[in-house]
């Protein structure tokens, strides 16, 4: 009797051990996968070339519909051909590559995708959508608002390609500003419309919403303080669902006064008292309205020309 | 007899399985660790806060003496207080954070470490050394070479803290240029002195060394083509051992003509025929000499002042 018990015990024990170990391995594998995907997402998926390339015509892929994952940040960047364009896009991509759950909507002011931007985006390591629309010549004058058509096209793309199940935050990221990574984590929790300070704008060191008891009560600004929303394009983000549920909200050409684009747009989707202050009640500057100097090309034609074409 | 065989078999088989599984787990753990360290190194060690903070007085840590690891890139960045400083350093750190085996030598033009730069570096997620030296007032004039004292202090730091066993590449990374990540992989293999094109410089779209049969034979430049090395500060890198074995090589104040800093320095350590062309025989622009516009602060004093101090 005793010997039967022992023999059964020694046969069963190792099988139980095997089951325990196998369960343990499965847990580990899961955590390996999680660790890897965490780092991969931090890297903007560069390493595994999981970059999703969507174009104006191709159907969109991963739309952030997974309800357990954090909201996707849709950064809308209007851009146009100029000699510093690739330099600006390069340092922008270097920043965006480190923002997890990020989708870059790049809209060229052109009749078609330019080769430079197409090639650049394909190698950028950032999930992106490449759009284009030409600004009519009559709007290309000093004092006219810029990039209106490009931002509106991006809003149209979001409305056509994203649905009520998709979690996202929309941000207008001009291509010459400087962005800290913290900014994106601040804006990710935007429920309706969030706001924060912007550095180097309005003829001042910074502009910011003035906050009292967690509510925006005014604007610290260097310019046109009577605007309903005295804020720069880089100073706010909008929840994707707000964009979708206000299908007519657009940047306006008709009746738009210079410098009123942001205010005119925000009036259509929110009220000042509903704004969500970010960056420690709007006391931290996490984005800067930098401007890149025009390049002096005075010697371009003066001296010998190069024998090959080099993209700059 | 048969029953004894079966009972032994069923007792031994699971134990053998257990041993196999345990060996398998150990291998997996190793690979998890390797994967993690790979991604961590790509992230500039941000995640685990393995950031090494060395200061002028503290003893240096990891000096890249491990002969199996790739050479460390020492990027020397002179910087000075101005309203766009933090914006520029932010986007610079966003780029450098993604360069593996990187050590940022930041040299302030100041009497002591400023709080802004100290705080910024401590949170940058980049391995760094923070130095400072004030440019004498008599040298702060238009037409005078800039950042001479800062670059020389960084060279002195390298000569004092690094030895012949250390593998490294030294690069002068001004704080307003734009850098692609590819640039750093190109320069990492520098054996003596390497060169490549620089965009948006010399009044041209780009300047570059002209290469024939893998050797530099001249310069495509917009300006002072008769310089022995007609190249911008962002256009070359030097192997650490060349810096160490030429202890007197420095940027000069005495007898230095404007715009001759690079050429005067390179003359002390190399010859044109020994230069190593990078970036596909100097046909790719991977770095741009961008300049940030001076900020208009015209409204800073005009209107109401903020009630709190906010760092910009």
Interface residues (C-beta under 8 A of the other chain):
Chain A: X7 X10 X11 X14 X15 X17 X18 X21 X22 X24 X25 X28 X29 X32 X35 X36 X39 X40 X42 X43 X47 X83 X84 X86 X87 X88 X90 X91 X94 X95 X97 X98 X178 X179 X180 X181 X197 X199 X200 X202 X203 X204 X205 X206 X208 X220 X221 X222 X223 X225 X283 X284 X285 X288 X290 X291 X292 X293 X295 X296 X297 X298 X299 X300 X302 X303 X304 X306 X308 X310 X311 X312
Chain B: X7 X10 X11 X14 X15 X17 X18 X21 X22 X24 X25 X28 X29 X32 X35 X36 X39 X40 X42 X43 X47 X83 X84 X86 X87 X88 X90 X91 X94 X95 X97 X98 X178 X179 X180 X181 X197 X199 X200 X202 X203 X204 X205 X206 X208 X220 X221 X222 X223 X225 X283 X284 X285 X288 X290 X291 X292 X293 X295 X296 X297 X298 X299 X300 X302 X303 X304 X306 X308 X310 X311 X312
